[in-house]
Amino acid sequence: MVLISPHGVAHLPGKCNHHPDKSHREAGWGWVMEPDEGVWEGISRENPLQATHGNAACVARERCGHCLM
């Protein structure tokens, strides 16, 4: 799963502490349940990832730096 914040940042579950205090849905986040292989590595301004669940208006244009570690 790739989580997408309303600010356009992609996160991986359990990899950082940038998640909301309430549920992702309540906080307006979107997500992609089963992204294709290599999707995470390709997220960029030139290759954004559109949420398919939750807030489907969320689009990731960058990856969380903490999730990269």
C-alpha positions in Angstrom: 0.0 0.0 0.0 1.1 3.6 -0.7 -0.5 6.3 1.4 -0.9 9.8 0.0 -1.2 12.8 2.2 -3.4 15.8 1.2 -0.1 17.7 0.7 1.0 15.3 -2.2 3.6 13.3 -0.3 3.6 9.5 -0.6 4.2 7.4 2.5 4.6 3.7 3.3 2.7 2.3 6.2 4.9 1.9 9.3 7.9 3.5 7.8 7.7 7.0 9.3 5.8 9.1 12.0 4.2 11.5 9.5 0.8 9.9 9.8 -2.3 11.7 11.3 -3.6 11.2 14.8 -7.0 10.1 13.4 -7.7 7.6 10.6 -6.2 8.3 7.2 -9.7 8.5 5.8 -10.8 11.0 8.4 -7.7 13.1 7.8 -8.4 13.3 4.0 -5.6 11.0 2.8 -5.8 8.8 -0.2 -4.0 5.5 -1.0 -3.3 2.8 -3.5 -4.0 -0.6 -2.1 -1.8 -2.8 -4.3 0.5 -0.7 -6.4 2.4 -2.3 -9.3 6.0 -3.2 -8.7 8.3 -0.2 -9.1 5.5 2.4 -8.5 7.0 3.7 -5.3 10.5 4.2 -6.9 8.9 6.1 -9.8 6.9 8.7 -7.9 7.9 12.2 -8.8 6.6 15.5 -10.1 7.0 14.1 -13.6 5.4 10.8 -12.7 2.7 11.5 -10.0 0.6 8.7 -8.3 -3.2 9.2 -8.1 -5.0 7.8 -5.1 -7.5 5.1 -6.0 -9.1 4.7 -2.5 -10.0 7.1 0.4 -9.6 10.7 -0.9 -9.1 9.8 -4.6 -8.3 13.5 -5.3 -4.9 13.1 -3.6 -1.9 12.9 -5.9 1.6 12.1 -4.7 4.4 14.1 -6.4 7.1 13.2 -4.0 8.1 10.4 -1.6 8.6 10.9 2.1 12.3 11.1 2.9 11.9 9.1 6.1 10.1 6.3 4.2 13.1 6.0 1.8 15.5 5.0 4.6 
